[in-house]
Amino acid sequence: MKKTDSKHHTFTVLIEQDEDGYYVATVPALRSCYTQAKTLEALYPRINEVIELCLEEEEFLPMKFIGVQRLEFEGCEINL
């Protein structure tokens, strides 16, 4: 297994819960970098693993976390 360099990176990880109760983690700075688990305790080690795997295959896109906004859509309009 190819090891990534030991540079320190900080990633924003988005965690949501789907309709089946699974926790889904996404790393926006790494394309296609996501994982899921039934519990948060099981999710955290999976996040570390998927980030390591993604870093072996691609460069990350540096991003600065600004905030979270929940938007509701009705028809073609966005309701803030």
N, C-alpha and C positions, 0 to 999 in steps of 0.2 A: 504494500500500500504506500502510495506517495504521500509524504508528509508535507504540510504547508509550512511556510516560514513562521518564525515565532513572533512576528509583529503583533502588537496589541491593537485590536479593533473593538469598537463599540457599535453594536447594532440595536436598532429599534425592532422589537418583536411585538407584533399585534396578536392578541389572543382573543378569540371569540368562541362562543359556544353554539354549536349547530342544533338543529331541531331534534336530533337524536340524543343530545346531551354530551356529545364529544367536544372536547376542547381542541380548537384548531389554531395553530400558531403559524404566522406568516412573517417572513423577513423581507420587507420591501426593497432593501438595498441589494438583494441577491435574487435574480430572476428564478422563478420556479422553486423557491426555497420555502417549503412548508412541511408541516407534520401534524399529527393529531394523536390524541390519547383520551382515555375515558376519565382520567383524573389529572389534576394539575401536578401532583407528585410524579406521575409517570410522564407527563409532558416535558418537564424541564430537561431531563437527560436527553430526550429525543431532539429537543431544540439544539442542544450542543452538538449532537451527532450530525444533524442535517446541515448545520452551518459548516462544520468541518468538511463534509462531503461536497457541499456547494463550492467552498473555497478551493478545493482541489480541481474543479472544473471551470471556474470562471472568476473574473475580477469583480469586486463589488463596486457598486455605484455609491460613492460617499453621499450621504443624505443627512440633513439636520432635522431633528424632530421639532415640529412647530406646535402641533396640537391635534385634537380629535374633534370632529364635528359630525354629529348624527343628522342625516338628512332623510326626510320622508318624501317619497315621490307619489304624486297623484296625477295620473294622465301624463302630461308633458311638463308639468310645473314642479319645481323644487320648493319644498316648504322648510324653512329654517326654524 
